[in-house]
Amino acid sequence: MKIAYTYNLQMTNSEEDAAFDRPETIEAIFGALTALGHQVDRIDVSGPASRLVARLECLSPDLIFNSAVGKGGKNREAFYPGLFEHLGIPYTGSDSYACTLTTDKRLTKMLVAESGVPTPGWLFVSSVHSWNHPALNYPVIIKPNYECSSKVIEQQSIVETPDMLLKQVARLLLRYPAGVLIEEFIAGKDVVVPFLESASRKTGGVLAPGEYCFDPSVVSGCKHIIYDYSLKQNPESVSVQMPAALPSKTAKHLLSLSQTICKVLDIRDLARLDYRLADNGQVYFIEANTLPSLEQGAMIHASAALAGLSTLEAVLAAVINSAVTRYGIQMVARSRNRRKSLKIGVTFNLKRIKPLDANDDDSEAEFDSRTTIDAITGAISSYGHDVVEIEATPELPSIIGSMPLDIVFNIAEGLHGRNRESQVPAILELLNIPYVGSDPAALSICLDKVLAKKMVRQAGIFTADFIIMRTGKERLPRNLQFPVIIKPIAEGSSKGVMGLNVVQDEVDFRRISRELLSKYHQPVLVEAYLSGREFTVGLLGENRPKVLPPMEIIFNDKKDRFPVYAFEHKLDINASISYQAPANIDRSLQKNLEQVAKYAFMALGCRDVARVDLRLDHTSRIHFIECNPLPGLTPGWSDLCIIGEAAGMDYRTLIGEIMAPAIRRLKSKEKP
């Protein structure tokens, strides 16, 4: 079966990403689904919904295995099920209605309480302007109403007296203005009841309850023992006891309550129900999670093992089986699989001359090697498409029009002139052949570094001050300050860029300018040298692209006063350069880099894929350097491929992400 595995990738250890799946969990689930015999495609849902839709339309999966919890908002967990329903694609897990209910702790408690399920006393608060002390028994615990993974739950969340309550509620509302829940704290222990719908007909999918055991050295001195956020980030101090040490009467009561809750909330496939067992034996329902963690050591695995499902593969098979039964997947799968494959042409320029250093012939430095072309065609073929290789020689216009192609994956750099990168897309547009990548206008603008800088400046993005030299004899502006960097105006792959291109006086300035003008037969760009850190950011998609985490280019030679990312660095492994992906930077700088890259992508009219280079000045202000809408795609080597791997994308997935918007455009064009 063809399965799309959707998830949120956890990129940092911050609270913001706490509910997302760790890379090792994603890898384990992908491996288990593959081991079950399915064809699986991984999709990180971060980024605009349009990109996700394009990816799903491109893949046409038989089933979506969903663990995506969404990024924000009251209905974040319901968003993706709702989207899948709109697209008419079957998926695992509860529907958008159930996800909406269970994300709202207040609403969940109201519904289950009406069915006779006991809950602690509680009060929902969205404002403290008309504050009245609630008539609740103390101590109480305060928590965000629409958050999970014990976010901001700590010892201070438990309030002993009314005097401290208002202060704590006001503090939490600043972070979570959608509302907080004040709930009577039940002295006792946490008990968890996993749900796996197809695991046990006898119990209706309700599995044996378990409890958490904490390392005494970690919880010693804590007045109240709760499974708080710090413990969830310290898994080695927590173990699972399965089944929980409960009287048989209590266990039966939990089974009955859990069956009622799953029915009332219309929970499907899998879930986790959290209870608090009071010291007097009374059971209280706390909350339900329709997207429970499937990471190693999660309660659902330990409980499923008691039901005979002792491996991750067995648990995932149970989830898929209940979804298959619900949707009648086999019929859907047959109809989907009848959809014809596409005939995709790959246009390229083959590199036959490989320079060894900056003094060699670099006329084909931007062209692609046989290894890269084979990798791209192999990735496209793995999606079931027929691939035709087409070298972009001068004969291309006379032969491509007679080829019955559905779409073209273009990586051709072109042969001559400052508009060379737009040559193949322009021919494809003339012949009305859909293609992957930016259009001729965007490609021409981006190759001309001065035009690109003017465009992004107009969009409010900083660039270094610059001038153009056409002869090398021009009078220098009075406000020109050294050091400056000099480079050809319309070259890629750092051609013509060397460490010596940073000059500190007019003598070297004139000499380097004349050398570059003579070698490349085009004007040169002279811009103020930026002394800060350098980053490159990958983007995928169309109007609102997905921004991949920034990668930092680290200059290892601390004796070099004016380091630059030079041509030599892109030829082979070089000890003076290393790459950090994702970059080890604070959240604020990351967001600013991603925002600048996105605005540049949009201002330049790029689509499908691009890589934006950015550099900081001495005050750490972000400046645009250039945009490459035809980034290198050499597996394990090109910057974009390294960035993709750091973002959890293998090479096949990266190529699929790049193709997806173009295939969506093709399908939209074919619709009557």
Steps between C-alpha positions, in 0.01 A plus 500: 500500500620853425520694828580866562642538853424852628664641811652806668877469529650606832796721409576647844457411867283805560152484650363620167606172338425276799203322341682432172660168406872450554709403194567154645126442551426602141773270373368210708140546379614536139706183533214308660249607233747400230564166672125434485532508121363848431644762266550793737567868435592726790342847515591758764189718509678816618454782252192625314207267443523558125835320495351202687207486259736508201708220650196281568353563156836405352520175699132396483540267801255223587522595869653773715664384823466818702683607815506876427377709794514840332687815595254724678142601561205344678427254220855415395458122544177510301648693208673213323218244532264768367733567208532128420120468505469793259750336265315169525806305619452235773711548813572337833374638828197688617321751280513877529193503729660272759832683475325832562329362810809343653723803437256702710538359854199697626267373228624142546424510873154643441405223256637206698358634828153501342549126437573432867881503484643666814739794447668734750328832563619758250461852363592639159648854498576717198531835679567632852322835451194391700681260728312307765672234703364163385310278740748215469677281752870581541761418391422566134710452188513758221564394140449635145165378373612430143852361550641151545829327592477659847608836362578745786380241755741521794494489877406870505189413297346359818362782714427446867312820589263751334756779554740357241236389250426832328870575450568157348195513273589849373857387431387196300240696302777725367651194329173322419231767447259241352425390854621301799338232711496510879444147626482347846822309556438139599756360742591156368661367183463520122348203317498470122265289290615453138248433223572295186171438325577176317717348774221350709140440397414388850589838653410714200865597454557610860836364618634426846570807717856593589670742735823696506773438754747779573861486611486585874810718472324720244170549685639508853404821673198553271184550701278389211603217267380579147626406156605856417685650204846457650442127555377461141829649383694260724378156381777304676348599835156360407395138451172334415329248724269281298243408609448763767482380859122527537228302675303293248188702578681825408638347180150394393368845583770658284408268212135604522582871526743481207247326277250774580749778429610354165136469396401848615800667334482277189867401532635270228808285436723610789500730801617548857268575794652660810352451847592592855454230764435665837649363821149390602465289181271740312574529126487839324525558125755770405530515120507303172767507231397384151858531372698313765877469482629192321863547603694217657393446860158662457222352711305376197779255409523348847124459518471361147763239585264355762243463221750307287629795293861500613667697218464844346403332173215316675369822659511692171336208319214515751457875437500446123262202520230697678535783245488250211180352639341841547575628149491182292852583387543216248242643263647849538852366445407326175338810357796717597758258365336510156611862469764513226859593571643819355766526235751744646791647307815603688684782322861558601845611395753221546831597661793370296765744623559489876722781634746405771561853627404861432756532220357212293237525227177563693271537199304187602526541877122553531414194290399171659701180526379163381464398866258787573291437189473129582394583856225735382365263235510213749303699757236599242473141374444377857166683499384285207564751224668437163814712469658632179847658519544805275833681479445871440715541189433756222288230330253495792235727336475275196462170690309564820180611327458154346535319834171397668591646842256575781746716691869594507727501806747770400850536645663640184719806562502615136792567274563870430404847619358649815159348421639150452319345798166608350564347157356153561191619694432758226509225234268285715254788535511559124410133447243505785680224693459522881824500697647496851663815634489876464391673181738678258449842658595387850799302373635798303455741790665270753802434279560875470617577853441875466142463374428252781639739762291787366187284510548384859598849614171626364332232711665641813784248535849622586785446253859618522571831323624432148621649172551356149829508311479461122853600397698506822589865434192659655549764765432362847220658703619714789293301747656166397660341805747215499507203537279405206439171320505478120322230297359442149149637468336194337675178605401220735681235706722780641683523165757777520467525879822435692642616830710752304181669376475689828716809455601778736641765267451646153808335347373147566150615416602605149711188443232246605231687308702490178576128545132410548384725215752336269419142602120511510422775243228654715473782755615436855313566820680686777334492840588580857652201677274367777701371793233292675384138483382346173188287451313336215129416510312250283139561393244269341160583355324778312337821622548426869803270511609264773821636652754237605717561808800726424845348450807692615822505301770497766843642420754295693813702424492761774810669356307596188381857561259505205362149445267435205314193372722464194514297177765263641269400784247362250748279315594254773517452876687794649621520861446875513122458464242297690121492494261505793150386410279602657694802622559523875329836549237646729133491404484872425785495247361184340158656448653819360720307256204291385282808461761689294555193279126459444450867414792486254359184339163667454640837386707331230205293377659161568302178518545130581857526634772754575787564736557847647842608630507745792776663703511708816685829532702604805177594682341158421252654259395255225592582139397330176795372295336313213231251406556180304177364344699214341685371807734203479342160562802275549407251775697548823696792358288791375390752760128438442544123538685548831225735619232251394667214689518717812127570462423127491474464121682223321602571140194332346268707719682822410458435127135413559449827689654696212281324240173518692389858416566447128294180499222687681512770230482231232195337661328837544560571132350164400180557699205599277 
